[in-house]
């Protein structure tokens, strides 16, 4: 009887350890998914602000002035925002604008960044000047 109680207690302790480990992994994964959702929403917000700029202001220096919202610093650990602007060679008067938002995870490692792309097209008079 005492041996059965010890075995049952041991099994219960092992099962409790497994359940606690599973809960820990689930909480870490949920935090990672939450961070990614926050980053995606913030990247969409800064990209939307960029779409409001004029054609001439769509350059990396001007876009670098667009800052993340203050609450993102509290929600994402060490967020970094990187803009890339490249002319689209296939279409004169078009620019590809890419925004990358990265952050550190709970262990201090760099997870995959959130990346969004946007194509901007020059007004007709500017596009006509740039056409070959």
N, C-alpha and C positions, 0 to 999 in steps of 0.2 A: 504494500500500500504506500509506504513512504517512498519507495523507488519510483512508483508510478507518478506520484505527485512531483518528484524531482524532474522526471522526464517531461511531464506536462509543463512544469515551470520553465524548463530549458527551451522547449519548443515555443512557448509563449514569448520568451525573451528574444529568441531568434526572429520570430514573426514580427514582433514589435520593432526590432532593429531594421528589418527590411521595409516595413511600412514607413518608418521615420526617414529612411534613406530615399524612398520613392517620393515622399512629400517634399523633401529637400530638393531633389532634382526637378520636380514639378515647379516649385517656387522659383528656382533659378531660370528655368526655361520660360516661365510666364513673365519674369522680369525682362528677359531678353526680347521676347515678342513685344512687350509693352514699349521698350526702348526703340525698337524698330518702327513701330506704329507712330510714335511721337516724332521720330526723325523723318519719316516719310511725310507726315503732315507739315512739319516745319519746312522741309525742302520744297514742298508744293507751295507753301506760303511765300517763301523768298523768291521762288521762280515766278510766282504771280506778280510780285512787286517789280521784278525785272521786266515783265511784259508791258508794264505801264510806261517804261522809258522810251524815249525817242530812238530812232534808228542810229543816230550819231552817238548816243550815250551807251550803246550796247558794246562796250569794250571791257576787258578784264579790270582795268583800273577803276572805272566807274562802278562796275558791278561789285567790286571788292568793298565798296562803301556800304552796301546793303548788309545790315547786321542781323544776326539771329535775334529772336524775341527774348526778352529778359527771363521769361519763365523756363526757357529751354536749358539755360545754364543750371537751373535747379533740378531739372528732370533728367538730363543726360550728363554723364560724367565727361568732362573735357571735350565738348563738341568743337569740331573744326569744320569750316565751310570753305570750299574751293570752287572757283568759277573757271570755266574754260570756254573761250570763244574762238571758233574756227570758221573761216569762210567755206561755204559749200561750193566746191569746185564744179559740180555738175549743173548748178543753177546760179547764174550771175545775180547779185543782189540778194543773196540769202546767207544767213549766218546760223551756225549750229551753236546753241548755248547749252552747256552742261553744268549742272550743279552737283557737287559731291558733298554729302554731309556725313562725317564720321564721328565716332565717339569711342571712349574706352569702356570696356566691360567691367564687371565687378572685380575681376582678377587683374585689372590693369592692362589687359591685352587689347589690341585693336581688332574689333570685329569688322566684317564686311560693311562698307559704307553704303548709304542709300544714294542712288544716282538717278537723276531725272534729266531728260533732254528736251529741248525746245528749239524749233526752227523759226527764225524771224525773217521776214521778207521786207525788202526796202520798198518805199513808196515807188510808184510807177516811174516818176521822173528820175529818181536816183538809179533805179534798175536799168533804165534805158541808157544812162551814161556809162554804166559799168559793163554793159553787154559788148561782146567783141564785134 
